[in-house]
Amino acid sequence: MLNIGCHISIAKGFFHAGKEARSIGANTFQFFTRNPRGGKAKALDPQDLGKLQQLMVEEDFARIFAHGSYTMNLASNKQETRDFAKNLLKEDLKRVEAITNCYYIFHPGSHVQQGVEQGIKYIIEALNETHDNNQSTPILLEGMSGKGTEIGGNLKELQQIIEGVEHPERLGICLDTCHLYSAGYDIVDRLEDVLEEIHQAVGMNRLKAIHLNDSKTPFHSNKDRHEVLGEGTIGWEAIERIIRHPKLRNLPFNLETPNDLSGYEREIKKLREAWL
């Protein structure tokens, strides 16, 4: 079965989000752990989480995606910004432990003109400081488009972070099709080569999840602008090859396309038909 979902708000609770996902044919979903621009996280309701977990078992859900705040920059050149980010990360990791069958995904950060190596060093330090030994929720570094000074637009940068932490076995990656294409990885005409690059950099076993998006901008544009599937520069045929590829087809996919729920429902239906 194709494990596919989209981004859904948890403002009305996790169980409501799960039911909303099922109503559009999804069997996973992504949610922000807090306001994506920062802010205090809403208190968790154990009863609500219990109902979600029961729903996930009954409806054969794949892992769901908890996405960290965009304001969390572990690679910042400012100590106070890094401390703020580490506090968010530590709090998020503690919270997601209450949610079974979940991935925690975050953007590695931006080095802010101090250099990639220094930024990576700060990210490694933060992960070592905040990751509790009892943590069971897998942490996934998201691959980026390479715009500005962001880290993670190159697979080797993700490799450096993973190899640099004290417990690399706890880390994986989540790749975004729009980001990959914009970063210069040709998943349209050279998918096999890109998969080999992933294998050489971090190992295919570390690729745990995919954000499935088309791109508004050309190949190697280093811009992060998502498009509805089939309406961008990646195109439907390439998207179909990705979801059906033997090395990818059983991963959980989540849509971050510019859509409302009805648009996501149409995309999910079309993807399920193509996956068979």
Buried (B, 14 or more C-beta within 10 A) or exposed (E): EBBBBBBBEBEEBBBBBBBBBBEBBBBBBBBBBBEBEEEEBEEBBEEBBEBBBEBBEEEEBBBBBBBBBEBBBBBBBEEEBBEBBBEBBBBBBEBBBBBBBBBBBBBBBBBBEBEBEBBBBBBBBBBEEBBEEEBEBBBBBBBBBBBEBBBBBBBEBBBBBBEBBEEBEBBBBBBBBBBBBBBBBBBBEEBEEBBEBBBEBBEEEBBBBBBBBBBBBEBBBBBBBBBBBBBBBBBBEBBBBBBBBEEBBEBBBBBBBBBEBEBBBBBBEBBBEBBE
